[in-house]
Amino acid sequence: MIPRYDVAAVKFETAMARLEAIVGELEKSDLPLDESLKIFEEGIRLSKSCLKILEEAEHKVEVLVQDKNGKKRIHAYSSGEEADEPSS
């Protein structure tokens, strides 16, 4: 069995790896019901934590793409694009 993590202190990548492991454990279907429920609950907590991390990252990106007047410019990212140039 894969070790469990403290959801509050886990990094996104670690949480995603644990979620994948939980899915694998649940798909095997050889766990007792109470153990399945425990790891399912852990998975729900991890998924909520991941969602929160992603929402915070999205907010940071939105702040970074604000123009000089404070307006947000939403556009597709391109590796050759300059930060202050508006997209067409």
FENTA-V359958 format. One record per backbone hydrogen bond with DSSP energy under -0.5 kcal/mol. NH is the residue of the N-H (numbers start at 1). CO is the residue of the C=O. If there is no record, write none. Layout:
BEGIN
NH:CO, NH:CO
END
This chain:
BEGIN
7:5, 9:6, 10:6, 10:7, 15:11, 16:12, 17:13, 18:14, 19:15, 20:16, 21:17, 22:18, 23:19, 24:20, 25:21, 26:22, 27:23, 28:24, 29:25, 29:26, 36:32, 37:33, 38:34, 39:35, 40:36, 41:37, 42:38, 43:39, 44:40, 45:41, 46:42, 47:43, 48:44, 49:45, 50:46, 51:47, 52:48, 53:49, 54:50, 55:51, 56:52, 57:53, 58:54, 59:55, 60:56, 61:57, 62:58, 63:59, 64:60, 65:61, 66:63, 67:71, 70:67, 73:65, 74:72, 75:73, 81:78, 85:82
END
